Amino acid sequence: MHTLSKEIMPLSQPRFAVREHLRCLLLAIAVLAVPVILLGQTDEIQVYDANIAEPGILNLMIHMNFTPIGRTTPAFPGSIIANDSFQTTAEFGYGVTPWFEQGLYLPVTTPYSTNKGTTADGFKIRELFVRPHAEDHTFFYGINFEFSFNRRYWEERTFTSEIRPIVGLHLKPWDIIFNPILDNEYYGGVRNLQLNPATRVAYNFNDRWAVAAEEYDGFGTLRDFVPVSQQFHEVWAVMDHNNKMVNIEAGVGVGYTAGGDRLTFKLMLSRDLNKKHEPQTPGAKSPQ
């Protein structure tokens, strides 16, 4: 009996160890799978307010985001690490009609990240439909569609898209704007759409200066919200200034859950390229 026991134990212990290792691995995968939904880098930190370029006008907006204190692990294997990364994107918007603007994000780049250095991350096209002359109405609305081609270190899936409804109120001098964004990774049907809303409350001092509070959230898929502690939640303090040369939006954001970055800065510069630029009312999506 003792001999048999000695022969069995060397076999059972490795099997037990293998099972334990597999169990730990599956648990780690389950934990890491949650941030995949919520923790990807972003080229645009912005709430849309339904202002678009006038017909025939081409607008250029430069987005710059710097994360000095961010997540130190990749959202998925091989992805860009947020901490200490700098991201910039050129966004072109062309006014087709008073209610439709065609957009192009090219290039989407990360000039610096700790694990990837300098990268070209992909491009996006967008179609933005709005209530004409939204800035003149108390209640305004719109919907934006974006279609992205992503490098595999930027997003886990090569092709993704965004559906961004826009609703808001101009209660002069206050603006209240809500974008209940749905991100689509093209699998799992409607219930697998990811809910990532954005909200803005702004106070306009005049037609040149405004300040705002913004919130960006990520809850997970419609069928399965992730635990609150692992969701993406960031609050932002934002300043807008318009002048004859360029419209400026700058802000600082603080993440208050594990899914967000602790500290991020954003700067957006925009101007019309084919007409004399005139000051306009500040807004979350800088006037085009």
C-alpha positions as CSV (number, residue, x, y, z in Angstrom):
1,M,0.0,0.0,0.0
2,H,2.8,2.4,0.8
3,T,4.5,1.5,-2.5
4,L,1.3,2.1,-4.4
5,S,0.8,5.4,-2.6
6,K,4.3,6.6,-3.5
7,E,3.7,5.7,-7.1
8,I,0.3,7.6,-7.3
9,M,1.3,10.8,-5.5
10,P,3.9,11.9,-8.1
11,L,1.1,11.6,-10.7
12,S,-1.7,13.2,-8.8
13,Q,0.3,16.2,-7.6
14,P,1.3,17.5,-11.0
15,R,-2.3,17.0,-12.2
16,F,-3.6,18.9,-9.2
17,A,-1.0,21.6,-9.9
18,V,-2.0,21.8,-13.6
19,R,-5.7,22.2,-12.6
20,E,-4.8,25.0,-10.2
21,H,-2.7,26.8,-12.9
22,L,-5.5,26.4,-15.4
23,R,-8.0,27.7,-12.9
24,C,-5.8,30.8,-12.1
25,L,-5.3,31.4,-15.8
26,L,-9.0,31.3,-16.5
27,L,-9.7,33.6,-13.6
28,A,-7.1,36.1,-14.9
29,I,-8.6,36.0,-18.4
30,A,-12.0,36.6,-16.9
31,V,-10.8,39.6,-15.0
32,L,-8.8,41.1,-17.9
33,A,-11.7,40.5,-20.3
34,V,-13.7,43.2,-18.6
35,P,-11.4,46.1,-19.3
36,V,-11.2,45.1,-23.0
37,I,-14.6,46.6,-23.4
38,L,-13.9,49.8,-21.7
39,L,-10.2,50.6,-21.6
40,G,-9.2,51.2,-25.2
41,Q,-7.4,54.4,-26.1
42,T,-9.4,57.2,-27.8
43,D,-8.7,59.7,-30.5
44,E,-11.5,62.0,-29.5
45,I,-12.6,63.3,-26.1
46,Q,-15.6,65.4,-27.0
47,V,-19.3,65.9,-26.6
48,Y,-21.1,66.7,-29.9
49,D,-23.5,69.6,-29.8
50,A,-25.0,69.4,-33.4
51,N,-23.0,72.4,-34.8
52,I,-21.7,71.5,-38.2
53,A,-19.8,73.3,-41.1
54,E,-21.8,75.4,-43.4
55,P,-22.4,74.0,-46.9
56,G,-19.2,74.2,-48.9
57,I,-17.0,74.9,-45.9
58,L,-14.1,72.6,-44.9
59,N,-13.1,72.6,-41.3
60,L,-10.0,71.2,-39.7
61,M,-9.9,70.2,-36.0
62,I,-6.7,68.8,-34.3
63,H,-7.2,66.6,-31.3
64,M,-4.4,66.1,-28.8
65,N,-4.6,64.0,-25.7
66,F,-1.9,63.4,-23.1
67,T,-2.2,60.9,-20.2
68,P,0.5,61.5,-17.6
69,I,-1.1,59.2,-15.1
70,G,-3.0,56.4,-16.7
71,R,-3.5,52.6,-16.8
72,T,-0.2,50.8,-16.8
73,T,-1.4,47.5,-18.3
74,P,-2.6,47.0,-21.9
75,A,-6.4,46.8,-22.4
76,F,-5.7,43.6,-24.5
77,P,-2.6,41.8,-25.5
78,G,-0.3,44.0,-27.6
79,S,-2.3,47.2,-27.2
80,I,-0.9,50.6,-26.5
81,I,-0.5,51.4,-22.8
82,A,-2.4,54.5,-21.8
83,N,0.1,55.7,-19.1
84,D,2.4,58.5,-20.3
85,S,1.0,58.3,-23.9
86,F,0.3,61.1,-26.3
87,Q,-2.3,60.9,-29.0
88,T,-3.2,63.2,-31.9
89,T,-5.7,63.1,-34.7
90,A,-6.6,65.4,-37.6
91,E,-10.4,65.6,-38.1
92,F,-11.8,67.1,-41.4
93,G,-15.4,68.1,-41.6
94,Y,-17.1,69.2,-44.8
95,G,-20.6,70.8,-44.8
96,V,-22.7,69.1,-47.5
97,T,-26.1,70.5,-46.6
98,P,-27.4,72.5,-43.6
99,W,-28.2,69.2,-41.9
100,F,-25.4,66.9,-43.0
101,E,-21.6,67.0,-42.5
102,Q,-19.1,64.5,-43.9
103,G,-16.1,63.8,-41.8
104,L,-12.7,62.1,-42.0
105,Y,-10.2,61.4,-39.2
106,L,-6.8,61.0,-40.9
107,P,-4.3,60.4,-39.6
108,V,-5.1,58.9,-36.2
109,T,-1.7,58.6,-34.5
110,T,0.1,58.0,-31.2
111,P,3.3,60.1,-31.4
112,Y,4.5,58.4,-28.2
113,S,3.6,55.5,-25.9
114,T,5.9,53.6,-23.5
115,N,5.5,50.2,-25.2
116,K,4.9,51.1,-28.9
117,G,6.8,54.3,-29.5
118,T,5.4,56.2,-32.5
119,T,2.5,54.6,-34.3
120,A,-0.1,55.2,-37.0
121,D,-3.3,53.8,-35.5
122,G,-5.9,53.9,-38.3
123,F,-8.6,56.2,-39.7
124,K,-12.3,56.9,-39.5
125,I,-15.0,58.3,-41.6
126,R,-18.2,59.8,-40.2
127,E,-21.6,61.0,-41.3
128,L,-23.2,63.6,-39.0
129,F,-26.9,64.5,-39.4
130,V,-28.3,67.3,-37.3
131,R,-31.2,69.8,-36.9
132,P,-30.2,72.7,-39.2
133,H,-28.7,75.7,-37.4
134,A,-28.8,73.9,-34.1
135,E,-27.2,76.9,-32.3
136,D,-30.3,79.0,-33.0
137,H,-32.8,76.5,-31.3
138,T,-33.5,75.9,-27.7
139,F,-33.9,72.1,-28.3
140,F,-31.5,70.5,-30.8
141,Y,-30.7,67.0,-31.9
142,G,-28.7,64.9,-34.3
143,I,-27.1,61.5,-34.9
144,N,-23.5,60.7,-35.8
145,F,-22.2,57.5,-37.5
146,E,-18.5,56.6,-37.5
147,F,-16.8,53.7,-39.2
148,S,-13.2,52.9,-38.1
149,F,-10.3,51.0,-39.5
150,N,-8.0,50.1,-36.6
151,R,-4.5,48.7,-36.2
152,R,-4.5,45.8,-33.9
153,Y,-2.6,47.7,-31.2
154,W,-5.2,50.5,-31.2
155,E,-8.4,48.4,-31.0
156,E,-8.7,44.6,-30.7
157,R,-10.9,44.4,-33.7
158,T,-9.9,45.8,-37.1
159,F,-13.3,47.2,-38.0
160,T,-15.6,49.0,-35.5
161,S,-18.2,51.7,-35.6
162,E,-20.1,54.2,-33.4
163,I,-23.7,55.4,-33.2
164,R,-23.9,58.7,-31.4
165,P,-27.3,60.3,-30.8
166,I,-27.2,63.9,-29.8
167,V,-29.8,65.7,-27.7
168,G,-29.5,69.1,-26.0
169,L,-30.9,72.3,-24.7
170,H,-29.6,75.9,-25.2
171,L,-30.9,77.6,-22.1
172,K,-28.8,80.8,-22.5
173,P,-26.3,81.1,-21.0
174,W,-26.4,77.4,-20.1
175,D,-26.0,74.4,-22.4
176,I,-27.0,70.8,-21.5
177,I,-25.9,68.1,-23.9
178,F,-26.1,64.4,-23.9
179,N,-24.6,61.8,-26.3
180,P,-25.8,58.2,-25.4
181,I,-23.1,56.6,-27.5
182,L,-23.3,53.0,-28.7
183,D,-20.0,51.3,-29.9
184,N,-20.2,48.4,-32.2
185,E,-17.6,45.7,-32.7
186,Y,-19.7,43.7,-35.1
187,Y,-20.3,40.6,-33.1
188,G,-23.0,39.4,-30.7
189,G,-25.9,41.4,-32.2
190,V,-27.6,44.4,-30.7
191,R,-27.2,43.2,-27.1
192,N,-23.5,43.3,-27.5
193,L,-23.4,47.0,-28.3
194,Q,-21.3,48.9,-25.7
195,L,-22.9,51.8,-23.9
196,N,-20.4,54.7,-23.5
197,P,-22.4,57.9,-22.9
198,A,-20.9,61.5,-22.8
199,T,-22.5,64.5,-21.0
200,R,-21.7,68.2,-21.0
201,V,-23.1,71.1,-18.9
202,A,-21.6,74.5,-20.1
203,Y,-21.9,78.1,-19.1
204,N,-21.3,80.7,-21.8
205,F,-19.9,84.0,-20.5
206,N,-20.2,85.5,-24.0
207,D,-19.7,84.4,-27.6
208,R,-16.0,83.9,-27.0
209,W,-15.6,82.2,-23.6
210,A,-17.3,79.2,-22.0
211,V,-16.5,76.8,-19.2
212,A,-18.0,73.3,-18.9
213,A,-18.1,70.1,-16.8
214,E,-18.1,66.9,-18.9
215,E,-18.5,63.3,-18.0
216,Y,-17.5,60.2,-20.0
217,D,-18.7,56.8,-19.0
218,G,-18.3,53.2,-20.1
219,F,-20.8,50.6,-18.7
220,G,-20.1,47.6,-20.9
221,T,-22.4,45.8,-23.2
222,L,-26.2,46.3,-23.2
223,R,-26.7,42.7,-22.1
224,D,-24.1,42.7,-19.3
225,F,-22.9,45.8,-17.6
226,V,-19.6,45.3,-15.8
227,P,-19.3,45.9,-12.0
228,V,-19.3,49.6,-11.1
229,S,-15.7,49.5,-9.8
230,Q,-14.4,48.2,-13.2
231,Q,-16.4,50.6,-15.3
232,F,-15.0,53.6,-17.1
233,H,-15.9,56.9,-15.5
234,E,-14.0,60.2,-16.0
235,V,-15.1,63.8,-15.1
236,W,-13.6,66.8,-16.9
237,A,-13.2,70.5,-16.4
238,V,-13.2,72.2,-19.8
239,M,-12.6,75.7,-21.2
240,D,-13.6,77.0,-24.7
241,H,-12.3,80.1,-26.4
242,N,-13.1,81.3,-29.9
243,N,-11.3,84.0,-31.8
244,K,-10.6,85.0,-35.4
245,M,-7.7,82.7,-35.9
246,V,-8.7,79.4,-34.2
247,N,-11.3,77.9,-31.8
248,I,-9.8,76.3,-28.7
249,E,-11.1,73.7,-26.3
250,A,-8.9,72.6,-23.5
251,G,-9.6,70.4,-20.5
252,V,-8.3,68.2,-17.7
253,G,-10.0,64.9,-16.9
254,V,-9.8,62.7,-13.7
255,G,-10.8,59.0,-13.6
256,Y,-12.5,57.8,-10.5
257,T,-12.9,54.1,-11.2
258,A,-10.4,51.4,-12.1
259,G,-11.5,51.5,-15.7
260,G,-10.5,55.1,-16.2
261,D,-7.2,57.0,-16.4
262,R,-6.3,58.9,-13.3
263,L,-5.2,62.1,-15.2
264,T,-5.6,63.2,-18.8
265,F,-5.3,66.5,-20.6
266,K,-6.9,67.4,-23.9
267,L,-6.5,70.2,-26.4
268,M,-8.6,70.8,-29.5
269,L,-7.8,73.4,-32.1
270,S,-10.2,74.1,-35.0
271,R,-10.8,76.6,-37.9
272,D,-12.5,76.8,-41.2
273,L,-10.0,76.4,-44.0
274,N,-11.7,78.1,-46.9
275,K,-13.4,81.2,-45.5
276,K,-12.6,84.0,-43.1
277,H,-13.0,82.8,-39.6
278,E,-15.3,84.7,-37.3
279,P,-16.0,84.2,-33.6
280,Q,-18.9,81.9,-32.8
281,T,-20.6,80.7,-29.7
282,P,-18.4,78.2,-27.8
283,G,-19.6,74.6,-27.7
284,A,-18.6,71.1,-26.9
285,K,-18.1,70.3,-30.6
286,S,-16.3,73.5,-31.7
287,P,-18.2,75.4,-34.3
288,Q,-17.3,74.4,-37.8
